[in-house]
Amino acid sequence: MRRFELDPRLKRDTVRIARLGLCDLRLMNDSRWPWTILVPQRNDLVEFHEMTPLDQTMLTFEMGLVAAALKRETGAHKINIATLGNAVPMFHLHVVARDEGDPNWPGPVWGFGTALPYEEGRAEAMAQRLAHAVMDA
């Protein structure tokens, strides 16, 4: 079995938060929203329905952990969960904390404006904070 290889675009645009049972949990490097991405560690996976039933169950469980932790840590008004995969075909699931009045509320975060990278050290600090919140759930 070949080692899991993260899509280069996901690697470039994100910071690792933690490795969960199935997924590599990552923070999008866009400080406008607390935005996480769950990437099942399965090569050549494009669609949810291509996953085994066990992996689908694990993804749903990990998604719930991340969503609850993100809500607790940010106090967000709403947690958005979606899979798009149009620009990056490797299957990944977005979990985004949203608040009324944030950039583009109530519209989607995808394709809106230009990403505002975290200031130096802040992405790592946020990733560490979220890792603790998810692991302590």
Solvent accessible surface area in square Angstrom, and as a share of the most:
residue,aa,sasa,rsa
1,M,226,1.01
2,R,140,0.51
3,R,210,0.76
4,F,41,0.17
5,E,110,0.49
6,L,30,0.15
7,D,18,0.09
8,P,101,0.64
9,R,92,0.34
10,L,7,0.04
11,K,132,0.56
12,R,169,0.62
13,D,52,0.27
14,T,10,0.06
15,V,34,0.20
16,R,122,0.45
17,I,16,0.08
18,A,12,0.09
19,R,156,0.57
20,L,19,0.10
21,G,67,0.65
22,L,6,0.03
23,C,0,0.00
24,D,3,0.01
25,L,1,0.00
26,R,22,0.08
27,L,0,0.00
28,M,32,0.14
29,N,49,0.25
30,D,3,0.02
31,S,45,0.29
32,R,48,0.17
33,W,2,0.01
34,P,32,0.20
35,W,15,0.05
36,T,1,0.01
37,I,1,0.00
38,L,0,0.00
39,V,0,0.00
40,P,1,0.01
41,Q,20,0.09
42,R,91,0.33
43,N,35,0.18
44,D,112,0.58
45,L,13,0.07
46,V,68,0.39
47,E,79,0.36
48,F,85,0.36
49,H,138,0.61
50,E,90,0.40
51,M,12,0.05
52,T,77,0.45
53,P,109,0.69
54,L,128,0.64
55,D,14,0.07
56,Q,46,0.20
57,T,87,0.51
58,M,64,0.28
59,L,2,0.01
60,T,73,0.42
61,F,120,0.50
62,E,4,0.02
63,M,42,0.19
64,G,38,0.36
65,L,49,0.24
66,V,2,0.01
67,A,16,0.13
68,A,49,0.38
69,A,0,0.00
70,L,1,0.00
71,K,86,0.36
72,R,135,0.49
73,E,56,0.25
74,T,41,0.24
75,G,60,0.57
76,A,4,0.03
77,H,99,0.44
78,K,102,0.43
79,I,25,0.13
80,N,39,0.20
81,I,76,0.39
82,A,28,0.22
83,T,63,0.36
84,L,87,0.43
85,G,26,0.25
86,N,141,0.72
87,A,81,0.63
88,V,18,0.10
89,P,66,0.41
90,M,26,0.12
91,F,11,0.05
92,H,11,0.05
93,L,12,0.06
94,H,8,0.04
95,V,0,0.00
96,V,0,0.00
97,A,3,0.02
98,R,3,0.01
99,D,62,0.32
100,E,109,0.49
101,G,73,0.70
102,D,24,0.12
103,P,56,0.35
104,N,47,0.24
105,W,76,0.27
106,P,113,0.71
107,G,22,0.21
108,P,79,0.50
109,V,3,0.02
110,W,67,0.24
111,G,89,0.85
112,F,74,0.31
113,G,64,0.62
114,T,117,0.68
115,A,53,0.41
116,L,108,0.54
117,P,78,0.49
118,Y,35,0.13
119,E,121,0.54
120,E,178,0.80
121,G,42,0.41
122,R,146,0.53
123,A,6,0.05
124,E,100,0.45
125,A,60,0.47
126,M,27,0.12
127,A,5,0.04
128,Q,116,0.52
129,R,107,0.39
130,L,3,0.02
131,A,19,0.14
132,H,109,0.49
133,A,10,0.07
134,V,6,0.04
135,M,106,0.47
136,D,114,0.59
137,A,74,0.57
